[in-house]
Amino acid sequence: MLFRTLVFLYPVIRTLGPPIAGLLLVTGISLIGYAVLYPHGLRGWLAAAACLVAAALLALLCHSYNWWLFKLRPRGCLFLPFK
């Protein structure tokens, strides 16, 4: 199931993945600055941590996309997504 989802989302991950990861990184850094300037609660830090973790995971997925496809491939059958 995850393999077919990755194959289906190939154009989106390859084209939009790195820019979205960069935007999440910038957003996370901006939220850290906001949390430092306005230390009223924990929400700013949690949002910054969530953005930075999401950026790291998306960058990892984009960088090693072929490895993920190799590891998650179906065993025992040949799945060709092309018609």
C-alpha positions as CSV (number, residue, x, y, z in Angstrom):
1,M,0.0,0.0,0.0
2,L,2.7,2.5,0.9
3,F,4.8,1.4,-2.1
4,R,1.9,2.2,-4.5
5,T,1.3,5.5,-2.8
6,L,5.0,6.5,-3.2
7,V,4.8,5.4,-6.9
8,F,1.6,7.4,-7.4
9,L,3.0,10.5,-5.7
10,Y,6.4,10.4,-7.6
11,P,5.8,13.6,-9.6
12,V,4.7,15.5,-6.6
13,I,7.5,14.3,-4.3
14,R,10.2,15.0,-6.9
15,T,9.0,18.4,-8.0
16,L,7.4,20.0,-5.0
17,G,9.1,18.1,-2.2
18,P,12.4,20.1,-1.9
19,P,10.7,23.5,-2.1
20,I,8.2,22.6,0.5
21,A,10.9,21.2,2.8
22,G,12.7,24.5,2.4
23,L,9.6,26.5,3.3
24,L,9.0,24.3,6.3
25,L,12.6,24.9,7.4
26,V,12.2,28.7,7.1
27,T,8.9,28.5,8.9
28,G,10.4,26.5,11.7
29,I,13.3,29.0,12.1
30,S,10.8,31.9,12.1
31,L,8.7,30.2,14.7
32,I,11.7,29.8,16.9
33,G,12.3,33.5,16.6
34,Y,8.7,34.2,17.5
35,A,8.9,31.9,20.5
36,V,12.1,33.6,21.7
37,L,10.6,37.1,21.4
38,Y,7.2,36.2,22.9
39,P,7.8,33.5,25.6
40,H,4.2,33.3,26.8
41,G,3.6,29.6,26.1
42,L,4.7,26.4,24.7
43,R,2.7,26.5,21.4
44,G,5.4,28.4,19.6
45,W,8.1,25.9,20.5
46,L,5.9,23.0,19.6
47,A,5.0,24.5,16.2
48,A,8.6,25.2,15.5
49,A,9.6,21.7,16.4
50,A,6.8,20.2,14.3
51,C,7.9,22.3,11.3
52,L,11.5,21.3,11.6
53,V,10.8,17.6,12.0
54,A,8.4,17.7,9.0
55,A,11.1,19.5,7.0
56,A,13.7,16.9,7.9
57,L,11.4,14.0,7.1
58,L,10.4,15.4,3.8
59,A,14.0,16.2,2.9
60,L,15.0,12.6,3.8
61,L,12.1,11.2,1.7
62,C,13.1,13.4,-1.3
63,H,16.8,12.5,-0.9
64,S,16.5,8.8,-0.7
65,Y,13.3,8.2,-2.6
66,N,14.7,5.4,-4.7
67,W,15.9,3.6,-1.6
68,W,12.4,3.8,-0.1
69,L,11.0,2.3,-3.3
70,F,13.5,-0.5,-3.2
71,K,12.9,-1.3,0.5
72,L,9.1,-1.2,0.2
73,R,8.7,-3.0,-3.1
74,P,6.3,-6.0,-3.2
75,R,8.0,-9.3,-2.8
76,G,7.2,-12.2,-5.1
77,C,5.5,-10.2,-7.8
78,L,6.5,-7.6,-10.3
79,F,4.6,-4.3,-10.0
80,L,4.8,-2.0,-13.0
81,P,2.9,1.2,-12.7
82,F,3.0,1.8,-16.4
83,K,0.2,0.8,-18.8
